[in-house]
Amino acid sequence: MTTADPYQREREEMVEFQIRARGIGNERVLAAMQKVPRHLFVPKTWERAAYEDRPLPIGEGQTISQPYIVAVMTEQLEIRPRDRVLEIGTGSGYQAAILAELAAKVISVERLPGVADRARENLARAGVTGVEIVVGDGTQGYPPEAPYDAIIVTAASPSIPKPLIDQLAEGGRLVAPVGPRDCQDLVKLVKREGRVETIPLGGVCFVPLIGQFGWQGEGSP
Ligand code: SAH
């Protein structure tokens, strides 16, 4: 990231027109989105579309989220520099890279081993450190490193997997898409004195979260 970056200008425009102009004001989040080279997280054939205002395919039927949605979810996590963050659904590794700019430690769980391998390569190419990728069923969370100050789920399930709520620290924030298979409501949970408050954030469309506390595998309801 120290050498000349041909996408610097496109990234500035992405931050200004897709993100800041739509109401994201958190300067740490904006700086992270300005810094992370999103074009290194999409397949080569999609590289020139990396800064467009939409999700893109990353292989195996999965997608990298639209930049604005990454920004909304990240801002709502209210990450502080010493926080430990859990992501479910590594995908390209882009969201994890943004989180790594803001937090002390990021654990990201991915179900598909091939997708996890590519994400590790993308993060290495982008020079991102501070992300640990674990292959497994993220609907069960990742107990060895719990509790987490923030949890982000980037695939959709009919309800929020209970293990994730259990692994949220006191004062912790969780952001996840919840609802039917195609499009869902983005919700934020905040754990205070053991009680969980739910805040709706609007409509989104995510790929399914497949696992014990999510949807069953391909083909089933
Ligand atoms: N955050 C990603 C986009 C996620 S796409 C990015 O920045 O690019 C959703 C990902 O969730 C897919 O890679 C999919 O394989 C993964 N996934 C689906 N069910 C999962 C589960 N139970 N545990 C972990 N990952 C899961």
Boltz pocket constraint, residues with backbone or C-beta under 6 A from the ligand:
constraints:
  - pocket:
      binder: B
      contacts: [[A, 62], [A, 63], [A, 64], [A, 65], [A, 88], [A, 89], [A, 90], [A, 91], [A, 92], [A, 93], [A, 94], [A, 95], [A, 96], [A, 109], [A, 110], [A, 111], [A, 112], [A, 115], [A, 136], [A, 137], [A, 138], [A, 139], [A, 154], [A, 155], [A, 207], [A, 208], [A, 209], [A, 210], [A, 211], [A, 212], [A, 214]]
      max_distance: 6.0
